[in-house]
């Protein structure tokens, strides 16, 4: 989060939501990073839930 905040020029989520409407480069980097991180994290969570449900 610290590296992302530095590269994006502030809070990642705030940048992605507010500056994306004006197509700011910082917000595009932040939004891409957030989406890039959500995909593997979501897959891992689903995989772990399946393992926990197996008797």
Secondary structure as UniProt FT lines:
FT   HELIX           2..8
FT   HELIX           12..18
FT   HELIX           20..22
FT   HELIX           25..53
//
